Amino acid sequence: MAKTAQALCRERAAEQPPDFSVDTRIAGAAVQRLCGTVESAAAGMESPRAFWIT
């Protein structure tokens, strides 16, 4: 039984890992770098006097 072109494309796509674009990789790297800093930045914001200059 002959396979259709659509079925062949689906099979080929299923065999290959997904290829993420460069923009997606850069955005993912930027988010990972910020994940550790969000908690430390929030800790500094707890006190309203944290940014006051005396």
Gaussian input, Z-matrix of N, CA and C with variables (Angstrom, degrees):
# hf/3-21g

backbone

0 1
 N
 C     1     B1
 C     2     B2     1     A1
 N     3     B3     2     A2     1     D1
 C     4     B4     3     A3     2     D2
 C     5     B5     4     A4     3     D3
 N     6     B6     5     A5     4     D4
 C     7     B7     6     A6     5     D5
 C     8     B8     7     A7     6     D6
 N     9     B9     8     A8     7     D7
 C    10    B10     9     A9     8     D8
 C    11    B11    10    A10     9     D9
 N    12    B12    11    A11    10    D10
 C    13    B13    12    A12    11    D11
 C    14    B14    13    A13    12    D12
 N    15    B15    14    A14    13    D13
 C    16    B16    15    A15    14    D14
 C    17    B17    16    A16    15    D15
 N    18    B18    17    A17    16    D16
 C    19    B19    18    A18    17    D17
 C    20    B20    19    A19    18    D18
 N    21    B21    20    A20    19    D19
 C    22    B22    21    A21    20    D20
 C    23    B23    22    A22    21    D21
 N    24    B24    23    A23    22    D22
 C    25    B25    24    A24    23    D23
 C    26    B26    25    A25    24    D24
 N    27    B27    26    A26    25    D25
 C    28    B28    27    A27    26    D26
 C    29    B29    28    A28    27    D27
 N    30    B30    29    A29    28    D28
 C    31    B31    30    A30    29    D29
 C    32    B32    31    A31    30    D30
 N    33    B33    32    A32    31    D31
 C    34    B34    33    A33    32    D32
 C    35    B35    34    A34    33    D33
 N    36    B36    35    A35    34    D34
 C    37    B37    36    A36    35    D35
 C    38    B38    37    A37    36    D36
 N    39    B39    38    A38    37    D37
 C    40    B40    39    A39    38    D38
 C    41    B41    40    A40    39    D39
 N    42    B42    41    A41    40    D40
 C    43    B43    42    A42    41    D41
 C    44    B44    43    A43    42    D42
 N    45    B45    44    A44    43    D43
 C    46    B46    45    A45    44    D44
 C    47    B47    46    A46    45    D45
 N    48    B48    47    A47    46    D46
 C    49    B49    48    A48    47    D47
 C    50    B50    49    A49    48    D48
 N    51    B51    50    A50    49    D49
 C    52    B52    51    A51    50    D50
 C    53    B53    52    A52    51    D51
 N    54    B54    53    A53    52    D52
 C    55    B55    54    A54    53    D53
 C    56    B56    55    A55    54    D54
 N    57    B57    56    A56    55    D55
 C    58    B58    57    A57    56    D56
 C    59    B59    58    A58    57    D57
 N    60    B60    59    A59    58    D58
 C    61    B61    60    A60    59    D59
 C    62    B62    61    A61    60    D60
 N    63    B63    62    A62    61    D61
 C    64    B64    63    A63    62    D62
 C    65    B65    64    A64    63    D63
 N    66    B66    65    A65    64    D64
 C    67    B67    66    A66    65    D65
 C    68    B68    67    A67    66    D66
 N    69    B69    68    A68    67    D67
 C    70    B70    69    A69    68    D68
 C    71    B71    70    A70    69    D69
 N    72    B72    71    A71    70    D70
 C    73    B73    72    A72    71    D71
 C    74    B74    73    A73    72    D72
 N    75    B75    74    A74    73    D73
 C    76    B76    75    A75    74    D74
 C    77    B77    76    A76    75    D75
 N    78    B78    77    A77    76    D76
 C    79    B79    78    A78    77    D77
 C    80    B80    79    A79    78    D78
 N    81    B81    80    A80    79    D79
 C    82    B82    81    A81    80    D80
 C    83    B83    82    A82    81    D81
 N    84    B84    83    A83    82    D82
 C    85    B85    84    A84    83    D83
 C    86    B86    85    A85    84    D84
 N    87    B87    86    A86    85    D85
 C    88    B88    87    A87    86    D86
 C    89    B89    88    A88    87    D87
 N    90    B90    89    A89    88    D88
 C    91    B91    90    A90    89    D89
 C    92    B92    91    A91    90    D90
 N    93    B93    92    A92    91    D91
 C    94    B94    93    A93    92    D92
 C    95    B95    94    A94    93    D93
 N    96    B96    95    A95    94    D94
 C    97    B97    96    A96    95    D95
 C    98    B98    97    A97    96    D96
 N    99    B99    98    A98    97    D97
 C   100   B100    99    A99    98    D98
 C   101   B101   100   A100    99    D99
 N   102   B102   101   A101   100   D100
 C   103   B103   102   A102   101   D101
 C   104   B104   103   A103   102   D102
 N   105   B105   104   A104   103   D103
 C   106   B106   105   A105   104   D104
 C   107   B107   106   A106   105   D105
 N   108   B108   107   A107   106   D106
 C   109   B109   108   A108   107   D107
 C   110   B110   109   A109   108   D108
 N   111   B111   110   A110   109   D109
 C   112   B112   111   A111   110   D110
 C   113   B113   112   A112   111   D111
 N   114   B114   113   A113   112   D112
 C   115   B115   114   A114   113   D113
 C   116   B116   115   A115   114   D114
 N   117   B117   116   A116   115   D115
 C   118   B118   117   A117   116   D116
 C   119   B119   118   A118   117   D117
 N   120   B120   119   A119   118   D118
 C   121   B121   120   A120   119   D119
 C   122   B122   121   A121   120   D120
 N   123   B123   122   A122   121   D121
 C   124   B124   123   A123   122   D122
 C   125   B125   124   A124   123   D123
 N   126   B126   125   A125   124   D124
 C   127   B127   126   A126   125   D125
 C   128   B128   127   A127   126   D126
 N   129   B129   128   A128   127   D127
 C   130   B130   129   A129   128   D128
 C   131   B131   130   A130   129   D129
 N   132   B132   131   A131   130   D130
 C   133   B133   132   A132   131   D131
 C   134   B134   133   A133   132   D132
 N   135   B135   134   A134   133   D133
 C   136   B136   135   A135   134   D134
 C   137   B137   136   A136   135   D135
 N   138   B138   137   A137   136   D136
 C   139   B139   138   A138   137   D137
 C   140   B140   139   A139   138   D138
 N   141   B141   140   A140   139   D139
 C   142   B142   141   A141   140   D140
 C   143   B143   142   A142   141   D141
 N   144   B144   143   A143   142   D142
 C   145   B145   144   A144   143   D143
 C   146   B146   145   A145   144   D144
 N   147   B147   146   A146   145   D145
 C   148   B148   147   A147   146   D146
 C   149   B149   148   A148   147   D147
 N   150   B150   149   A149   148   D148
 C   151   B151   150   A150   149   D149
 C   152   B152   151   A151   150   D150
 N   153   B153   152   A152   151   D151
 C   154   B154   153   A153   152   D152
 C   155   B155   154   A154   153   D153
 N   156   B156   155   A155   154   D154
 C   157   B157   156   A156   155   D155
 C   158   B158   157   A157   156   D156
 N   159   B159   158   A158   157   D157
 C   160   B160   159   A159   158   D158
 C   161   B161   160   A160   159   D159

   B1=1.4465
   B2=1.5401
   B3=1.3082
   B4=1.4595
   B5=1.5319
   B6=1.3101
   B7=1.4645
   B8=1.5173
   B9=1.2985
   B10=1.4581
   B11=1.5282
   B12=1.2990
   B13=1.4676
   B14=1.5262
   B15=1.3244
   B16=1.4621
   B17=1.5245
   B18=1.3223
   B19=1.4639
   B20=1.5227
   B21=1.3264
   B22=1.4635
   B23=1.5279
   B24=1.3275
   B25=1.4703
   B26=1.5248
   B27=1.3347
   B28=1.4656
   B29=1.5171
   B30=1.3333
   B31=1.4664
   B32=1.5185
   B33=1.3211
   B34=1.4609
   B35=1.5265
   B36=1.3170
   B37=1.4658
   B38=1.5240
   B39=1.3200
   B40=1.4602
   B41=1.5219
   B42=1.3184
   B43=1.4663
   B44=1.5209
   B45=1.3284
   B46=1.4607
   B47=1.5230
   B48=1.3334
   B49=1.4665
   B50=1.5248
   B51=1.3169
   B52=1.4629
   B53=1.5244
   B54=1.3134
   B55=1.4609
   B56=1.5224
   B57=1.3182
   B58=1.4520
   B59=1.5200
   B60=1.3056
   B61=1.4556
   B62=1.5263
   B63=1.3104
   B64=1.4637
   B65=1.5275
   B66=1.3304
   B67=1.4698
   B68=1.5219
   B69=1.3321
   B70=1.4617
   B71=1.5146
   B72=1.3142
   B73=1.4675
   B74=1.5212
   B75=1.3328
   B76=1.4636
   B77=1.5281
   B78=1.3298
   B79=1.4664
   B80=1.5221
   B81=1.3197
   B82=1.4620
   B83=1.5138
   B84=1.3245
   B85=1.4611
   B86=1.5257
   B87=1.3187
   B88=1.4621
   B89=1.5244
   B90=1.3143
   B91=1.4661
   B92=1.5187
   B93=1.3239
   B94=1.4578
   B95=1.5215
   B96=1.3152
   B97=1.4636
   B98=1.5174
   B99=1.3344
   B100=1.4561
   B101=1.5218
   B102=1.3126
   B103=1.4704
   B104=1.5253
   B105=1.3008
   B106=1.4522
   B107=1.5168
   B108=1.3174
   B109=1.4616
   B110=1.5158
   B111=1.3070
   B112=1.4646
   B113=1.5209
   B114=1.3195
   B115=1.4580
   B116=1.5249
   B117=1.3242
   B118=1.4581
   B119=1.5284
   B120=1.3217
   B121=1.4583
   B122=1.5224
   B123=1.3199
   B124=1.4612
   B125=1.5272
   B126=1.3126
   B127=1.4633
   B128=1.5274
   B129=1.3172
   B130=1.4540
   B131=1.5136
   B132=1.3210
   B133=1.4537
   B134=1.5248
   B135=1.3159
   B136=1.4612
   B137=1.5262
   B138=1.2985
   B139=1.4549
   B140=1.5271
   B141=1.3333
   B142=1.4600
   B143=1.5239
   B144=1.3262
   B145=1.4613
   B146=1.5226
   B147=1.3086
   B148=1.4582
   B149=1.5304
   B150=1.3378
   B151=1.4587
   B152=1.5247
   B153=1.2992
   B154=1.4492
   B155=1.5184
   B156=1.3162
   B157=1.4600
   B158=1.5267
   B159=1.3109
   B160=1.4674
   B161=1.5074
   A1=108.38
   A2=117.28
   A3=121.99
   A4=110.33
   A5=114.37
   A6=119.38
   A7=109.29
   A8=115.11
   A9=119.23
   A10=109.67
   A11=115.53
   A12=120.52
   A13=110.53
   A14=116.76
   A15=120.49
   A16=110.77
   A17=116.91
   A18=120.70
   A19=110.61
   A20=117.14
   A21=120.59
   A22=110.88
   A23=117.03
   A24=120.43
   A25=110.98
   A26=117.18
   A27=120.49
   A28=111.10
   A29=116.54
   A30=120.00
   A31=111.12
   A32=116.52
   A33=120.74
   A34=110.41
   A35=116.96
   A36=120.63
   A37=111.33
   A38=117.24
   A39=120.49
   A40=111.66
   A41=117.38
   A42=121.43
   A43=112.24
   A44=117.31
   A45=121.04
   A46=110.54
   A47=116.88
   A48=118.56
   A49=109.67
   A50=117.67
   A51=119.42
   A52=110.49
   A53=116.44
   A54=121.99
   A55=108.15
   A56=115.64
   A57=120.00
   A58=109.42
   A59=115.61
   A60=120.21
   A61=110.46
   A62=115.42
   A63=121.57
   A64=110.13
   A65=116.92
   A66=120.34
   A67=111.43
   A68=116.44
   A69=120.19
   A70=110.55
   A71=117.10
   A72=120.44
   A73=111.37
   A74=117.05
   A75=120.77
   A76=109.94
   A77=117.03
   A78=120.41
   A79=110.70
   A80=117.15
   A81=120.64
   A82=111.68
   A83=116.55
   A84=120.33
   A85=110.51
   A86=117.10
   A87=120.37
   A88=111.05
   A89=117.18
   A90=120.62
   A91=110.15
   A92=117.34
   A93=120.15
   A94=111.07
   A95=117.85
   A96=120.61
   A97=110.85
   A98=117.52
   A99=120.80
   A100=112.93
   A101=118.13
   A102=120.43
   A103=111.79
   A104=119.25
   A105=121.19
   A106=113.06
   A107=117.42
   A108=120.22
   A109=112.93
   A110=118.27
   A111=120.41
   A112=110.40
   A113=117.66
   A114=120.31
   A115=111.50
   A116=117.59
   A117=119.66
   A118=110.99
   A119=117.73
   A120=120.53
   A121=110.37
   A122=116.71
   A123=120.32
   A124=110.51
   A125=118.03
   A126=121.03
   A127=110.49
   A128=117.64
   A129=121.07
   A130=113.03
   A131=117.55
   A132=121.74
   A133=112.49
   A134=118.27
   A135=120.36
   A136=111.58
   A137=117.37
   A138=120.94
   A139=109.24
   A140=118.90
   A141=119.69
   A142=112.36
   A143=117.27
   A144=120.31
   A145=112.64
   A146=117.98
   A147=120.93
   A148=111.64
   A149=116.89
   A150=119.28
   A151=113.11
   A152=117.26
   A153=120.17
   A154=110.24
   A155=115.73
   A156=120.96
   A157=107.26
   A158=115.98
   A159=119.04
   A160=110.75
   D1=128.98
   D2=-177.73
   D3=-80.26
   D4=137.56
   D5=178.47
   D6=-88.34
   D7=148.15
   D8=177.48
   D9=-78.97
   D10=164.01
   D11=179.26
   D12=-62.73
   D13=-35.07
   D14=-179.84
   D15=-65.97
   D16=-40.17
   D17=178.83
   D18=-66.92
   D19=-39.27
   D20=177.99
   D21=-64.04
   D22=-40.53
   D23=178.66
   D24=-64.47
   D25=-41.02
   D26=178.64
   D27=-62.65
   D28=-43.09
   D29=179.75
   D30=-64.10
   D31=-42.78
   D32=-179.78
   D33=-64.35
   D34=-41.11
   D35=179.23
   D36=-66.87
   D37=-34.31
   D38=-179.82
   D39=-70.12
   D40=-28.12
   D41=-178.96
   D42=-78.93
   D43=-26.74
   D44=-175.09
   D45=-95.58
   D46=142.24
   D47=175.34
   D48=-68.88
   D49=151.70
   D50=179.05
   D51=-64.48
   D52=139.74
   D53=179.84
   D54=-104.34
   D55=111.58
   D56=-179.99
   D57=-85.57
   D58=145.30
   D59=-179.58
   D60=-71.47
   D61=164.21
   D62=179.68
   D63=-63.07
   D64=-39.43
   D65=179.78
   D66=-61.13
   D67=-39.61
   D68=179.23
   D69=-65.89
   D70=-40.87
   D71=179.58
   D72=-65.31
   D73=-41.22
   D74=179.66
   D75=-65.68
   D76=-43.61
   D77=179.59
   D78=-63.38
   D79=-40.22
   D80=178.87
   D81=-64.28
   D82=-40.24
   D83=179.01
   D84=-66.38
   D85=-38.33
   D86=179.44
   D87=-65.78
   D88=-39.83
   D89=179.58
   D90=-66.81
   D91=-40.14
   D92=179.96
   D93=-63.57
   D94=-36.66
   D95=179.75
   D96=-68.46
   D97=-32.96
   D98=-177.83
   D99=-81.85
   D100=-19.94
   D101=-175.33
   D102=-58.91
   D103=-39.94
   D104=-179.04
   D105=-76.53
   D106=-21.12
   D107=-176.05
   D108=-89.95
   D109=-17.55
   D110=-177.47
   D111=-64.97
   D112=-42.92
   D113=-179.47
   D114=-65.98
   D115=-40.93
   D116=-179.39
   D117=-70.08
   D118=-34.22
   D119=177.26
   D120=-69.12
   D121=-38.72
   D122=179.34
   D123=-67.15
   D124=-33.68
   D125=179.10
   D126=-64.77
   D127=-36.07
   D128=178.36
   D129=-72.53
   D130=-20.54
   D131=-178.27
   D132=-88.09
   D133=-5.80
   D134=-176.93
   D135=-62.99
   D136=-39.64
   D137=-178.46
   D138=-96.31
   D139=128.04
   D140=178.57
   D141=-65.01
   D142=-19.17
   D143=-179.54
   D144=-88.35
   D145=3.08
   D146=-176.00
   D147=-59.88
   D148=-30.50
   D149=-176.09
   D150=-109.49
   D151=6.97
   D152=177.93
   D153=-74.64
   D154=140.31
   D155=176.63
   D156=-102.00
   D157=123.42
   D158=-178.07
   D159=-109.04

